[in-house]
Amino acid sequence: MTDAAPNPEGPAPEHVRLDIQDILRILPHRFPFLLIDRVVDLTRKQRIVAIKNVTINEPFFAGHFPNLPIMPGVLIVEAIAQAGGALLLTEIEDRHKKLMVFTGIERARFRRPVVPGDQLRIEVEVKAWRENSGRAAVRMEGIAYVEDKRVAEAIVTCQLIDRELGRGSVEPDGPA
């Protein structure tokens, strides 16, 4: 679904929304590791806003922590990366032949606990996008909110590689 407001100065940037079925067509992740439920705004190669509804049924709550369920920070960073991956993979025609892999995590900060019943709003902005010979590497800044409170943030770098093992190498530094 596309939401674009009329603009008297020319065409407005296209803002895209994705439901869970769209996300499943884009990302290879599946339960229990798919960590975004909906995309409420996507501006190509620039920005994405995704939602993760956190429920007590999440399998990690059984051990993190018994009687005090808190979403692991590393999974919040993974949700940031998955949102960024959805943004990146929408640009790749043969995405079924590719995998998006982490190449770096910087400046991760966890400010407040995320608990069952919370809704994460994940905002990811592209800082650098490099494409070369059918491969792409992206550096993105992500911030996760619950209501209007910042709960986590991180800069992540990701790279697309061929799905077949041994077909692609990961550059540790990602985009400049």
Rosetta constraint file for C-alpha pairs under 8 A:
AtomPair CA 1 CA 16 HARMONIC 5.98 0.50
AtomPair CA 1 CA 17 HARMONIC 5.52 0.50
AtomPair CA 1 CA 18 HARMONIC 6.93 0.50
AtomPair CA 2 CA 14 HARMONIC 6.81 0.50
AtomPair CA 2 CA 15 HARMONIC 5.78 0.50
AtomPair CA 2 CA 16 HARMONIC 4.65 0.50
AtomPair CA 2 CA 17 HARMONIC 6.32 0.50
AtomPair CA 3 CA 14 HARMONIC 6.94 0.50
AtomPair CA 3 CA 15 HARMONIC 5.46 0.50
AtomPair CA 3 CA 16 HARMONIC 6.36 0.50
AtomPair CA 3 CA 17 HARMONIC 7.72 0.50
AtomPair CA 4 CA 12 HARMONIC 6.18 0.50
AtomPair CA 4 CA 13 HARMONIC 6.94 0.50
AtomPair CA 4 CA 14 HARMONIC 5.72 0.50
AtomPair CA 4 CA 15 HARMONIC 6.10 0.50
AtomPair CA 5 CA 12 HARMONIC 6.42 0.50
AtomPair CA 6 CA 11 HARMONIC 7.11 0.50
AtomPair CA 6 CA 12 HARMONIC 6.49 0.50
AtomPair CA 7 CA 11 HARMONIC 5.87 0.50
AtomPair CA 7 CA 12 HARMONIC 5.63 0.50
AtomPair CA 13 CA 43 HARMONIC 7.22 0.50
AtomPair CA 14 CA 43 HARMONIC 6.28 0.50
AtomPair CA 14 CA 44 HARMONIC 7.65 0.50
AtomPair CA 15 CA 41 HARMONIC 5.84 0.50
AtomPair CA 15 CA 42 HARMONIC 5.39 0.50
AtomPair CA 15 CA 43 HARMONIC 5.24 0.50
AtomPair CA 15 CA 44 HARMONIC 7.95 0.50
AtomPair CA 16 CA 40 HARMONIC 7.41 0.50
AtomPair CA 16 CA 41 HARMONIC 5.50 0.50
AtomPair CA 16 CA 42 HARMONIC 4.90 0.50
AtomPair CA 16 CA 43 HARMONIC 6.70 0.50
AtomPair CA 17 CA 38 HARMONIC 7.82 0.50
AtomPair CA 17 CA 39 HARMONIC 5.35 0.50
AtomPair CA 17 CA 40 HARMONIC 4.88 0.50
AtomPair CA 17 CA 41 HARMONIC 5.24 0.50
AtomPair CA 17 CA 42 HARMONIC 6.42 0.50
AtomPair CA 18 CA 22 HARMONIC 5.49 0.50
AtomPair CA 18 CA 23 HARMONIC 6.45 0.50
AtomPair CA 18 CA 38 HARMONIC 5.89 0.50
AtomPair CA 18 CA 39 HARMONIC 4.80 0.50
AtomPair CA 18 CA 40 HARMONIC 6.67 0.50
AtomPair CA 18 CA 41 HARMONIC 7.95 0.50
AtomPair CA 19 CA 23 HARMONIC 6.35 0.50
AtomPair CA 19 CA 37 HARMONIC 7.21 0.50
AtomPair CA 19 CA 38 HARMONIC 5.00 0.50
AtomPair CA 19 CA 39 HARMONIC 6.47 0.50
AtomPair CA 20 CA 24 HARMONIC 6.13 0.50
AtomPair CA 20 CA 37 HARMONIC 5.59 0.50
AtomPair CA 20 CA 38 HARMONIC 5.65 0.50
AtomPair CA 21 CA 25 HARMONIC 6.44 0.50
AtomPair CA 22 CA 26 HARMONIC 6.47 0.50
AtomPair CA 23 CA 27 HARMONIC 5.91 0.50
AtomPair CA 23 CA 37 HARMONIC 7.73 0.50
AtomPair CA 23 CA 38 HARMONIC 7.32 0.50
AtomPair CA 23 CA 86 HARMONIC 7.15 0.50
AtomPair CA 24 CA 28 HARMONIC 6.92 0.50
AtomPair CA 24 CA 29 HARMONIC 7.54 0.50
AtomPair CA 24 CA 30 HARMONIC 7.70 0.50
AtomPair CA 26 CA 86 HARMONIC 6.30 0.50
AtomPair CA 26 CA 89 HARMONIC 6.45 0.50
AtomPair CA 26 CA 90 HARMONIC 6.80 0.50
AtomPair CA 26 CA 95 HARMONIC 7.55 0.50
AtomPair CA 27 CA 82 HARMONIC 7.71 0.50
AtomPair CA 27 CA 85 HARMONIC 7.28 0.50
AtomPair CA 27 CA 86 HARMONIC 6.27 0.50
AtomPair CA 27 CA 89 HARMONIC 7.51 0.50
AtomPair CA 28 CA 99 HARMONIC 7.92 0.50
AtomPair CA 29 CA 33 HARMONIC 6.03 0.50
AtomPair CA 29 CA 34 HARMONIC 4.98 0.50
AtomPair CA 30 CA 34 HARMONIC 4.88 0.50
AtomPair CA 32 CA 58 HARMONIC 7.60 0.50
AtomPair CA 32 CA 59 HARMONIC 7.20 0.50
AtomPair CA 34 CA 82 HARMONIC 7.92 0.50
AtomPair CA 35 CA 52 HARMONIC 6.25 0.50
AtomPair CA 35 CA 75 HARMONIC 7.79 0.50
AtomPair CA 35 CA 78 HARMONIC 7.42 0.50
AtomPair CA 35 CA 79 HARMONIC 5.14 0.50
AtomPair CA 35 CA 82 HARMONIC 7.08 0.50
AtomPair CA 36 CA 50 HARMONIC 6.41 0.50
AtomPair CA 36 CA 51 HARMONIC 5.77 0.50
AtomPair CA 36 CA 52 HARMONIC 4.71 0.50
AtomPair CA 36 CA 53 HARMONIC 7.84 0.50
AtomPair CA 36 CA 79 HARMONIC 6.23 0.50
AtomPair CA 36 CA 82 HARMONIC 7.07 0.50
AtomPair CA 36 CA 83 HARMONIC 6.83 0.50
AtomPair CA 37 CA 50 HARMONIC 7.33 0.50
AtomPair CA 37 CA 51 HARMONIC 5.69 0.50
AtomPair CA 37 CA 52 HARMONIC 5.20 0.50
AtomPair CA 37 CA 53 HARMONIC 6.87 0.50
AtomPair CA 38 CA 50 HARMONIC 5.58 0.50
AtomPair CA 38 CA 51 HARMONIC 5.21 0.50
AtomPair CA 38 CA 52 HARMONIC 7.12 0.50
AtomPair CA 39 CA 48 HARMONIC 7.25 0.50
AtomPair CA 39 CA 49 HARMONIC 5.83 0.50
AtomPair CA 39 CA 50 HARMONIC 4.19 0.50
AtomPair CA 39 CA 51 HARMONIC 6.23 0.50
AtomPair CA 40 CA 48 HARMONIC 7.86 0.50
AtomPair CA 40 CA 49 HARMONIC 5.70 0.50
AtomPair CA 40 CA 50 HARMONIC 5.79 0.50
AtomPair CA 40 CA 51 HARMONIC 7.29 0.50
AtomPair CA 41 CA 47 HARMONIC 7.87 0.50
AtomPair CA 41 CA 48 HARMONIC 5.59 0.50
AtomPair CA 41 CA 49 HARMONIC 5.09 0.50
AtomPair CA 41 CA 50 HARMONIC 7.19 0.50
AtomPair CA 42 CA 46 HARMONIC 7.91 0.50
AtomPair CA 42 CA 47 HARMONIC 5.80 0.50
AtomPair CA 42 CA 48 HARMONIC 4.31 0.50
AtomPair CA 42 CA 49 HARMONIC 6.40 0.50
AtomPair CA 42 CA 87 HARMONIC 7.03 0.50
AtomPair CA 43 CA 47 HARMONIC 5.20 0.50
AtomPair CA 43 CA 48 HARMONIC 6.31 0.50
AtomPair CA 44 CA 87 HARMONIC 6.97 0.50
AtomPair CA 44 CA 91 HARMONIC 7.76 0.50
AtomPair CA 45 CA 87 HARMONIC 6.78 0.50
AtomPair CA 45 CA 88 HARMONIC 7.02 0.50
AtomPair CA 45 CA 91 HARMONIC 7.78 0.50
AtomPair CA 45 CA 126 HARMONIC 6.80 0.50
AtomPair CA 45 CA 129 HARMONIC 7.68 0.50
AtomPair CA 46 CA 125 HARMONIC 5.89 0.50
AtomPair CA 46 CA 126 HARMONIC 5.15 0.50
AtomPair CA 47 CA 87 HARMONIC 7.40 0.50
AtomPair CA 47 CA 123 HARMONIC 7.41 0.50
AtomPair CA 47 CA 124 HARMONIC 5.63 0.50
AtomPair CA 47 CA 125 HARMONIC 4.47 0.50
AtomPair CA 47 CA 126 HARMONIC 6.09 0.50
AtomPair CA 48 CA 83 HARMONIC 6.82 0.50
AtomPair CA 48 CA 84 HARMONIC 7.03 0.50
AtomPair CA 48 CA 87 HARMONIC 6.36 0.50
AtomPair CA 48 CA 123 HARMONIC 5.95 0.50
AtomPair CA 48 CA 124 HARMONIC 5.35 0.50
AtomPair CA 48 CA 125 HARMONIC 6.68 0.50
AtomPair CA 49 CA 83 HARMONIC 7.42 0.50
AtomPair CA 49 CA 121 HARMONIC 6.86 0.50
AtomPair CA 49 CA 122 HARMONIC 5.49 0.50
AtomPair CA 49 CA 123 HARMONIC 4.50 0.50
AtomPair CA 49 CA 124 HARMONIC 6.39 0.50
AtomPair CA 50 CA 83 HARMONIC 6.19 0.50
AtomPair CA 50 CA 121 HARMONIC 5.88 0.50
AtomPair CA 50 CA 122 HARMONIC 5.05 0.50
AtomPair CA 50 CA 123 HARMONIC 6.60 0.50
AtomPair CA 51 CA 119 HARMONIC 6.83 0.50
AtomPair CA 51 CA 120 HARMONIC 5.61 0.50
AtomPair CA 51 CA 121 HARMONIC 4.83 0.50
AtomPair CA 51 CA 122 HARMONIC 6.11 0.50
AtomPair CA 52 CA 79 HARMONIC 7.89 0.50
AtomPair CA 52 CA 119 HARMONIC 5.80 0.50
AtomPair CA 52 CA 120 HARMONIC 5.00 0.50
AtomPair CA 52 CA 121 HARMONIC 6.70 0.50
AtomPair CA 52 CA 122 HARMONIC 7.75 0.50
AtomPair CA 53 CA 117 HARMONIC 7.29 0.50
AtomPair CA 53 CA 118 HARMONIC 6.47 0.50
AtomPair CA 53 CA 119 HARMONIC 4.59 0.50
AtomPair CA 53 CA 120 HARMONIC 6.32 0.50
AtomPair CA 54 CA 58 HARMONIC 7.33 0.50
AtomPair CA 54 CA 115 HARMONIC 6.99 0.50
AtomPair CA 54 CA 116 HARMONIC 5.22 0.50
AtomPair CA 54 CA 117 HARMONIC 5.63 0.50
AtomPair CA 54 CA 118 HARMONIC 5.43 0.50
AtomPair CA 54 CA 119 HARMONIC 5.85 0.50
AtomPair CA 54 CA 120 HARMONIC 7.29 0.50
AtomPair CA 55 CA 115 HARMONIC 7.93 0.50
AtomPair CA 55 CA 116 HARMONIC 4.61 0.50
AtomPair CA 55 CA 117 HARMONIC 5.53 0.50
AtomPair CA 55 CA 118 HARMONIC 7.56 0.50
AtomPair CA 56 CA 61 HARMONIC 6.75 0.50
AtomPair CA 56 CA 69 HARMONIC 7.89 0.50
AtomPair CA 56 CA 116 HARMONIC 4.99 0.50
AtomPair CA 56 CA 117 HARMONIC 7.40 0.50
AtomPair CA 57 CA 61 HARMONIC 7.54 0.50
AtomPair CA 58 CA 62 HARMONIC 7.99 0.50
AtomPair CA 60 CA 64 HARMONIC 5.96 0.50
AtomPair CA 60 CA 71 HARMONIC 7.45 0.50
AtomPair CA 60 CA 72 HARMONIC 7.89 0.50
AtomPair CA 61 CA 65 HARMONIC 6.15 0.50
AtomPair CA 61 CA 66 HARMONIC 7.17 0.50
AtomPair CA 61 CA 69 HARMONIC 5.30 0.50
AtomPair CA 61 CA 70 HARMONIC 6.81 0.50
AtomPair CA 61 CA 71 HARMONIC 6.97 0.50
AtomPair CA 62 CA 66 HARMONIC 6.02 0.50
AtomPair CA 62 CA 69 HARMONIC 7.70 0.50
AtomPair CA 64 CA 68 HARMONIC 7.47 0.50
AtomPair CA 64 CA 69 HARMONIC 5.77 0.50
AtomPair CA 64 CA 70 HARMONIC 6.07 0.50
AtomPair CA 64 CA 71 HARMONIC 7.12 0.50
AtomPair CA 64 CA 72 HARMONIC 7.07 0.50
AtomPair CA 65 CA 69 HARMONIC 4.91 0.50
AtomPair CA 65 CA 70 HARMONIC 6.39 0.50
AtomPair CA 69 CA 115 HARMONIC 6.11 0.50
AtomPair CA 69 CA 116 HARMONIC 7.13 0.50
AtomPair CA 70 CA 113 HARMONIC 6.08 0.50
AtomPair CA 70 CA 114 HARMONIC 5.64 0.50
AtomPair CA 70 CA 115 HARMONIC 4.99 0.50
AtomPair CA 70 CA 116 HARMONIC 7.60 0.50
AtomPair CA 71 CA 75 HARMONIC 7.11 0.50
AtomPair CA 71 CA 76 HARMONIC 7.48 0.50
AtomPair CA 71 CA 113 HARMONIC 7.09 0.50
AtomPair CA 71 CA 114 HARMONIC 5.35 0.50
AtomPair CA 71 CA 115 HARMONIC 6.00 0.50
AtomPair CA 71 CA 116 HARMONIC 7.99 0.50
AtomPair CA 72 CA 76 HARMONIC 6.81 0.50
AtomPair CA 73 CA 77 HARMONIC 6.42 0.50
AtomPair CA 73 CA 110 HARMONIC 6.59 0.50
AtomPair CA 73 CA 152 HARMONIC 7.68 0.50
AtomPair CA 74 CA 78 HARMONIC 6.19 0.50
AtomPair CA 75 CA 79 HARMONIC 6.09 0.50
AtomPair CA 76 CA 80 HARMONIC 6.37 0.50
AtomPair CA 76 CA 144 HARMONIC 7.53 0.50
AtomPair CA 76 CA 152 HARMONIC 7.29 0.50
AtomPair CA 77 CA 81 HARMONIC 6.29 0.50
AtomPair CA 77 CA 108 HARMONIC 7.70 0.50
AtomPair CA 77 CA 152 HARMONIC 7.86 0.50
AtomPair CA 77 CA 153 HARMONIC 7.47 0.50
AtomPair CA 77 CA 154 HARMONIC 6.71 0.50
AtomPair CA 78 CA 82 HARMONIC 6.07 0.50
AtomPair CA 79 CA 83 HARMONIC 6.14 0.50
AtomPair CA 79 CA 122 HARMONIC 7.61 0.50
AtomPair CA 80 CA 84 HARMONIC 6.24 0.50
AtomPair CA 80 CA 122 HARMONIC 6.28 0.50
AtomPair CA 80 CA 123 HARMONIC 7.65 0.50
AtomPair CA 80 CA 124 HARMONIC 6.83 0.50
AtomPair CA 80 CA 142 HARMONIC 5.73 0.50
AtomPair CA 80 CA 143 HARMONIC 7.47 0.50
AtomPair CA 80 CA 144 HARMONIC 7.49 0.50
AtomPair CA 80 CA 154 HARMONIC 7.92 0.50
AtomPair CA 81 CA 85 HARMONIC 5.90 0.50
AtomPair CA 81 CA 102 HARMONIC 7.69 0.50
AtomPair CA 81 CA 156 HARMONIC 6.68 0.50
AtomPair CA 81 CA 158 HARMONIC 7.80 0.50
AtomPair CA 82 CA 86 HARMONIC 6.14 0.50
AtomPair CA 83 CA 87 HARMONIC 6.48 0.50
AtomPair CA 83 CA 122 HARMONIC 7.35 0.50
AtomPair CA 83 CA 124 HARMONIC 7.06 0.50
AtomPair CA 84 CA 88 HARMONIC 6.15 0.50
AtomPair CA 84 CA 124 HARMONIC 6.26 0.50
AtomPair CA 84 CA 140 HARMONIC 7.09 0.50
AtomPair CA 85 CA 89 HARMONIC 5.78 0.50
AtomPair CA 85 CA 100 HARMONIC 6.58 0.50
AtomPair CA 85 CA 158 HARMONIC 7.90 0.50
AtomPair CA 86 CA 90 HARMONIC 6.15 0.50
AtomPair CA 87 CA 91 HARMONIC 7.35 0.50
AtomPair CA 88 CA 92 HARMONIC 7.26 0.50
AtomPair CA 88 CA 138 HARMONIC 7.73 0.50
AtomPair CA 89 CA 95 HARMONIC 6.18 0.50
AtomPair CA 94 CA 98 HARMONIC 7.12 0.50
AtomPair CA 95 CA 99 HARMONIC 7.50 0.50
AtomPair CA 97 CA 162 HARMONIC 6.10 0.50
AtomPair CA 97 CA 163 HARMONIC 5.39 0.50
AtomPair CA 97 CA 164 HARMONIC 7.84 0.50
AtomPair CA 98 CA 160 HARMONIC 6.13 0.50
AtomPair CA 98 CA 161 HARMONIC 5.50 0.50
AtomPair CA 98 CA 162 HARMONIC 4.60 0.50
AtomPair CA 98 CA 163 HARMONIC 4.70 0.50
AtomPair CA 99 CA 160 HARMONIC 5.48 0.50
AtomPair CA 99 CA 161 HARMONIC 5.41 0.50
AtomPair CA 99 CA 162 HARMONIC 6.26 0.50
AtomPair CA 99 CA 163 HARMONIC 5.42 0.50
AtomPair CA 100 CA 158 HARMONIC 6.35 0.50
AtomPair CA 100 CA 159 HARMONIC 5.52 0.50
AtomPair CA 100 CA 160 HARMONIC 4.47 0.50
AtomPair CA 100 CA 161 HARMONIC 6.44 0.50
AtomPair CA 101 CA 158 HARMONIC 5.41 0.50
AtomPair CA 101 CA 159 HARMONIC 5.50 0.50
AtomPair CA 101 CA 160 HARMONIC 6.40 0.50
AtomPair CA 101 CA 161 HARMONIC 7.43 0.50
AtomPair CA 102 CA 156 HARMONIC 7.24 0.50
AtomPair CA 102 CA 157 HARMONIC 6.01 0.50
AtomPair CA 102 CA 158 HARMONIC 4.49 0.50
AtomPair CA 102 CA 159 HARMONIC 6.62 0.50
AtomPair CA 103 CA 156 HARMONIC 7.64 0.50
AtomPair CA 103 CA 157 HARMONIC 5.35 0.50
AtomPair CA 103 CA 158 HARMONIC 5.17 0.50
AtomPair CA 103 CA 159 HARMONIC 6.65 0.50
AtomPair CA 103 CA 170 HARMONIC 7.06 0.50
AtomPair CA 103 CA 171 HARMONIC 7.08 0.50
AtomPair CA 103 CA 172 HARMONIC 5.48 0.50
AtomPair CA 103 CA 173 HARMONIC 6.83 0.50
AtomPair CA 103 CA 174 HARMONIC 6.30 0.50
AtomPair CA 104 CA 156 HARMONIC 5.58 0.50
AtomPair CA 104 CA 157 HARMONIC 4.94 0.50
AtomPair CA 104 CA 158 HARMONIC 6.99 0.50
AtomPair CA 104 CA 172 HARMONIC 7.14 0.50
AtomPair CA 104 CA 173 HARMONIC 7.21 0.50
AtomPair CA 104 CA 174 HARMONIC 7.55 0.50
AtomPair CA 105 CA 154 HARMONIC 6.72 0.50
AtomPair CA 105 CA 155 HARMONIC 5.75 0.50
AtomPair CA 105 CA 156 HARMONIC 4.58 0.50
AtomPair CA 105 CA 157 HARMONIC 6.51 0.50
AtomPair CA 106 CA 154 HARMONIC 5.96 0.50
AtomPair CA 106 CA 155 HARMONIC 5.00 0.50
AtomPair CA 106 CA 156 HARMONIC 6.32 0.50
AtomPair CA 107 CA 153 HARMONIC 7.53 0.50
AtomPair CA 107 CA 154 HARMONIC 5.35 0.50
AtomPair CA 107 CA 155 HARMONIC 6.19 0.50
AtomPair CA 108 CA 152 HARMONIC 7.26 0.50
AtomPair CA 108 CA 153 HARMONIC 5.56 0.50
AtomPair CA 108 CA 154 HARMONIC 4.14 0.50
AtomPair CA 108 CA 155 HARMONIC 6.89 0.50
AtomPair CA 109 CA 152 HARMONIC 5.43 0.50
AtomPair CA 109 CA 153 HARMONIC 5.39 0.50
AtomPair CA 109 CA 154 HARMONIC 6.48 0.50
AtomPair CA 110 CA 151 HARMONIC 5.91 0.50
AtomPair CA 110 CA 152 HARMONIC 4.40 0.50
AtomPair CA 110 CA 153 HARMONIC 6.81 0.50
AtomPair CA 111 CA 150 HARMONIC 6.85 0.50
AtomPair CA 111 CA 151 HARMONIC 4.78 0.50
AtomPair CA 111 CA 152 HARMONIC 5.64 0.50
AtomPair CA 112 CA 150 HARMONIC 7.50 0.50
AtomPair CA 112 CA 151 HARMONIC 4.73 0.50
AtomPair CA 112 CA 152 HARMONIC 7.29 0.50
AtomPair CA 113 CA 151 HARMONIC 6.87 0.50
AtomPair CA 114 CA 118 HARMONIC 6.49 0.50
AtomPair CA 114 CA 146 HARMONIC 7.72 0.50
AtomPair CA 114 CA 151 HARMONIC 7.29 0.50
AtomPair CA 118 CA 146 HARMONIC 6.40 0.50
AtomPair CA 119 CA 146 HARMONIC 5.82 0.50
AtomPair CA 119 CA 147 HARMONIC 7.40 0.50
AtomPair CA 120 CA 144 HARMONIC 6.16 0.50
AtomPair CA 120 CA 145 HARMONIC 5.54 0.50
AtomPair CA 120 CA 146 HARMONIC 5.11 0.50
AtomPair CA 120 CA 147 HARMONIC 7.77 0.50
AtomPair CA 121 CA 144 HARMONIC 5.56 0.50
AtomPair CA 121 CA 145 HARMONIC 5.06 0.50
AtomPair CA 121 CA 146 HARMONIC 6.32 0.50
AtomPair CA 121 CA 147 HARMONIC 7.69 0.50
AtomPair CA 122 CA 142 HARMONIC 6.84 0.50
AtomPair CA 122 CA 143 HARMONIC 5.85 0.50
AtomPair CA 122 CA 144 HARMONIC 4.45 0.50
AtomPair CA 122 CA 145 HARMONIC 6.44 0.50
AtomPair CA 123 CA 142 HARMONIC 5.54 0.50
AtomPair CA 123 CA 143 HARMONIC 5.31 0.50
AtomPair CA 123 CA 144 HARMONIC 6.32 0.50
AtomPair CA 124 CA 140 HARMONIC 6.38 0.50
AtomPair CA 124 CA 141 HARMONIC 5.54 0.50
AtomPair CA 124 CA 142 HARMONIC 4.19 0.50
AtomPair CA 124 CA 143 HARMONIC 6.47 0.50
AtomPair CA 125 CA 140 HARMONIC 5.52 0.50
AtomPair CA 125 CA 141 HARMONIC 5.34 0.50
AtomPair CA 125 CA 142 HARMONIC 6.43 0.50
AtomPair CA 126 CA 138 HARMONIC 7.13 0.50
AtomPair CA 126 CA 139 HARMONIC 6.15 0.50
AtomPair CA 126 CA 140 HARMONIC 4.44 0.50
AtomPair CA 126 CA 141 HARMONIC 6.51 0.50
AtomPair CA 127 CA 138 HARMONIC 7.62 0.50
AtomPair CA 127 CA 139 HARMONIC 5.46 0.50
AtomPair CA 127 CA 140 HARMONIC 5.21 0.50
AtomPair CA 127 CA 141 HARMONIC 6.79 0.50
AtomPair CA 128 CA 138 HARMONIC 5.65 0.50
AtomPair CA 128 CA 139 HARMONIC 5.07 0.50
AtomPair CA 128 CA 140 HARMONIC 7.03 0.50
AtomPair CA 128 CA 175 HARMONIC 6.28 0.50
AtomPair CA 128 CA 176 HARMONIC 6.92 0.50
AtomPair CA 129 CA 136 HARMONIC 7.23 0.50
AtomPair CA 129 CA 137 HARMONIC 6.02 0.50
AtomPair CA 129 CA 138 HARMONIC 4.58 0.50
AtomPair CA 129 CA 139 HARMONIC 6.59 0.50
AtomPair CA 129 CA 175 HARMONIC 6.74 0.50
AtomPair CA 130 CA 136 HARMONIC 5.59 0.50
AtomPair CA 130 CA 137 HARMONIC 5.24 0.50
AtomPair CA 130 CA 138 HARMONIC 6.32 0.50
AtomPair CA 130 CA 175 HARMONIC 6.18 0.50
AtomPair CA 131 CA 135 HARMONIC 5.52 0.50
AtomPair CA 131 CA 136 HARMONIC 4.29 0.50
AtomPair CA 131 CA 137 HARMONIC 6.45 0.50
AtomPair CA 132 CA 136 HARMONIC 6.38 0.50
AtomPair CA 135 CA 159 HARMONIC 7.56 0.50
AtomPair CA 135 CA 160 HARMONIC 5.82 0.50
AtomPair CA 135 CA 161 HARMONIC 6.75 0.50
AtomPair CA 136 CA 159 HARMONIC 5.77 0.50
AtomPair CA 136 CA 160 HARMONIC 5.47 0.50
AtomPair CA 137 CA 157 HARMONIC 7.24 0.50
AtomPair CA 137 CA 158 HARMONIC 5.70 0.50
AtomPair CA 137 CA 159 HARMONIC 4.23 0.50
AtomPair CA 137 CA 160 HARMONIC 6.44 0.50
AtomPair CA 137 CA 174 HARMONIC 5.88 0.50
AtomPair CA 137 CA 175 HARMONIC 5.72 0.50
AtomPair CA 138 CA 157 HARMONIC 5.58 0.50
AtomPair CA 138 CA 158 HARMONIC 5.42 0.50
AtomPair CA 138 CA 159 HARMONIC 6.37 0.50
AtomPair CA 138 CA 174 HARMONIC 6.94 0.50
AtomPair CA 138 CA 175 HARMONIC 5.92 0.50
AtomPair CA 139 CA 155 HARMONIC 7.09 0.50
AtomPair CA 139 CA 156 HARMONIC 5.83 0.50
AtomPair CA 139 CA 157 HARMONIC 4.32 0.50
AtomPair CA 139 CA 158 HARMONIC 6.60 0.50
AtomPair CA 139 CA 174 HARMONIC 7.19 0.50
AtomPair CA 139 CA 175 HARMONIC 6.11 0.50
AtomPair CA 139 CA 176 HARMONIC 8.00 0.50
AtomPair CA 140 CA 155 HARMONIC 5.60 0.50
AtomPair CA 140 CA 156 HARMONIC 5.40 0.50
AtomPair CA 140 CA 157 HARMONIC 6.26 0.50
AtomPair CA 141 CA 153 HARMONIC 7.55 0.50
AtomPair CA 141 CA 154 HARMONIC 6.00 0.50
AtomPair CA 141 CA 155 HARMONIC 4.36 0.50
AtomPair CA 141 CA 156 HARMONIC 6.42 0.50
AtomPair CA 142 CA 153 HARMONIC 5.50 0.50
AtomPair CA 142 CA 154 HARMONIC 5.44 0.50
AtomPair CA 142 CA 155 HARMONIC 6.10 0.50
AtomPair CA 142 CA 156 HARMONIC 7.58 0.50
AtomPair CA 143 CA 150 HARMONIC 7.03 0.50
AtomPair CA 143 CA 151 HARMONIC 7.78 0.50
AtomPair CA 143 CA 152 HARMONIC 5.90 0.50
AtomPair CA 143 CA 153 HARMONIC 4.28 0.50
AtomPair CA 143 CA 154 HARMONIC 6.69 0.50
AtomPair CA 144 CA 150 HARMONIC 5.98 0.50
AtomPair CA 144 CA 151 HARMONIC 5.69 0.50
AtomPair CA 144 CA 152 HARMONIC 5.14 0.50
AtomPair CA 144 CA 153 HARMONIC 6.05 0.50
AtomPair CA 145 CA 149 HARMONIC 5.34 0.50
AtomPair CA 145 CA 150 HARMONIC 4.43 0.50
AtomPair CA 145 CA 151 HARMONIC 5.29 0.50
AtomPair CA 145 CA 152 HARMONIC 7.09 0.50
AtomPair CA 146 CA 150 HARMONIC 6.60 0.50
AtomPair CA 146 CA 151 HARMONIC 6.56 0.50
AtomPair CA 157 CA 174 HARMONIC 6.01 0.50
AtomPair CA 157 CA 175 HARMONIC 7.39 0.50
AtomPair CA 158 CA 174 HARMONIC 6.80 0.50
AtomPair CA 159 CA 170 HARMONIC 7.00 0.50
AtomPair CA 159 CA 171 HARMONIC 7.93 0.50
AtomPair CA 159 CA 174 HARMONIC 6.89 0.50
AtomPair CA 161 CA 167 HARMONIC 7.51 0.50
AtomPair CA 161 CA 168 HARMONIC 5.12 0.50
AtomPair CA 161 CA 169 HARMONIC 6.99 0.50
AtomPair CA 161 CA 170 HARMONIC 7.27 0.50
AtomPair CA 162 CA 167 HARMONIC 5.63 0.50
AtomPair CA 162 CA 168 HARMONIC 5.45 0.50
AtomPair CA 163 CA 167 HARMONIC 7.41 0.50
